């Protein structure tokens, strides 16, 4: 699994009508299977009077967890098309639910697949897509003599940090996982091993 991934910037919602049936797409970021299932349940409860609430999610676990349900629509007409949109956009840590209020006209499997895909697509567009990189945090403690060097490295790398000046200087650093080892090595080298990193 790569360090960078695409997910939703926030929650999204979209509503539209197709041949009398009302569809409402809901999308949200979810960093765990539990969070994804909680969102599905939240929508099911909020739209308990709907004919169908079709869920799908993709969550970064090892391996990636993907799940979808047709929610009593004809097999393959709802859950799979919803999940296909998430796969096609390469989104992870994301959950969607498309709510349907049946309007009296059957849409057929192809029509349903298009409607559920549209519900996910438009809700995802409403939420916005953003890139995420997993981060790790550690602290670097140095004597005053080395603090300028360390601060210079952190600033040149564009790393997020807070500095605390006491008897020694401690930098609390938040850095992308992919860059963390190289940064630690650079600081050890620049301070001739005097920096305490934990």
N, C-alpha and C positions, 0 to 999 in steps of 0.2 A: 504494500500500500504506500503510495507516495505521500510526502509530507504535505504538499499543497492539495487543496480540494475546493470544489465549488459548492456553495450552499445558499440558503436564502438569507437576505438581509433582515427580514422580519416576517410578520404575518401578511398574508395576502388573501383577497376575497374577490370573487367574480360571480355575477348572476346574469343569466340569459335564458331565453325561451326557445324551444325547438318544437314546432308542431303541437303546441299546447302544453308540453311538459316543461316545467320550470327546473332549471339546474342552478345550483349554487356551488362554486368551487371554493375550497378552503385550503390554504397551504401554510406551513409553519416550519421553522427550524426545529430540530430535535437531536440532542446530543447523545441520546441513549434509546434503546428499545422501549424502556419504561416510559420515557417522555413521549415517544411517538404514540404508544398505546394510550397514554393519558389524553393526548390531543384527540385521537379517534373517539375515545369515550366522551370527551367534552362535546364534540360535534354531534355525536349520536344522541346525547341527552338534550342538547339545544334544539335539535331538529328531530325530536322523537316522533313527530306527526308525519314525517316524510315517508315516501314510498320506499326509497332506498338511500342508504348512506354508504358509498363505495370508498373504502380506504386503500391506501398504498403507502409504503415507506421504504427508504433506503437509509440504513444507519451504519456508520463506521465502527464495526466490531472486527474481530479477526476470526474468520473471514467476514466480509461485508454481509450484513443481514438485509435481505430484500423480502418484502411480503406484500401481498395484495389479496383482496377478496372481491368476488362478484356481488356479494351482499344480496343474494336471491335474484339477480338479473341472470339472463341466459349465460351459460358457461362461456367464458372467454370474451364476453361483450363489454366488460366494465373494468374489473380489477387489472387485468393484463394491459389493456390500452392505457390505463392511468399510470401503471408502473413503467410502461414503455416510454412515456414522456420524460419521466425522471431519469431513466437510463440514457435516453437520447440527449438530454441536456447535461449528462454526466454529473448530476447533483447527488450529494451525500449529506447525511444528517438532516434529512428532510422528510416531512410527512404531509400527505394530502388526503382530503376527503371530499368527494363530490356527492352532493345531496341532490336527489331527484324527487320532484313531486309529479306523479304521473298525470298526464293531461288528457287521457282517453284515446290517443292515437298511438298504435304500436310503431316503434321506429325501426324494428328489425335489428339483427346483430350488427350489421355494418353501420347503421344509423346510431345505435347506442355507442359503439366503439368510437365513432367520430365525436359524439356529444361528450363522452367522458374524457376523451383526450383533450377536447377544447376546454372543458372545466378545469383540468389540471394546468394546461398551458396558460390560460388567462389568469388564474390565481397566482401562478408562479411569476408571471410578468408583473402583476400587481405588487407582489412581495419584494421583487428585485433580487438579482443574483449577485453574490459577493464571493471573493476568494478568501479562504482561511488557511493559515499555516499554524500547525500546533507549536506552542511555545513551551519553554521550560524556564524555571526561575532558579537562580543561585546567588550567593553573596560572595563578594570579593573583599577581603580585609587587608589593608596595607598600612604601612607607616606613612606619615605626612610626606616624606621625601619621594615616595613612589606614587602619591595620589594624583599628581598632575599628569604623569605618564598614563596611568590607568584611565583617568577621565578623558584624556585626549583620544585614546584608543576607542573607548565606548562611543564618544561623540562622532569620531570618523566612521565608525561602523553603523551609525544610526540606530544604536540599541536603546531600548527603553531602560532607564535606571533612576534610582533615587540614591542620593549620597547622604551619609550621616557622619558628621565630624565630631569625634570624641577623642579619647586617648589615641586611637587609631582612626583611620577612615574606612567606613564600610559602604560598599556600593551594592545595592540590591538590584539585580539585573534580570530583565525578562527578554529572552532571545529566542528566535525560531529554532526548533529542535535541530534542524539541518545545519545550522551555523554554530551551535553551542560548543562543540568539541574544538573547532578551529579557534574560536574566540578565547577559550580557556588556555589553549596552547600559546596563543599570541601574548596573553597577559603574563603567563609564567615566564616566557622568554624575555619579555620587555622588562620584567622586574627581577630577572636572574633567580627566579624561583622563590622570591621573598613573599609573594602574594599568597594569602590563605584563601582557598576557594572551596566553598562547601554548599 
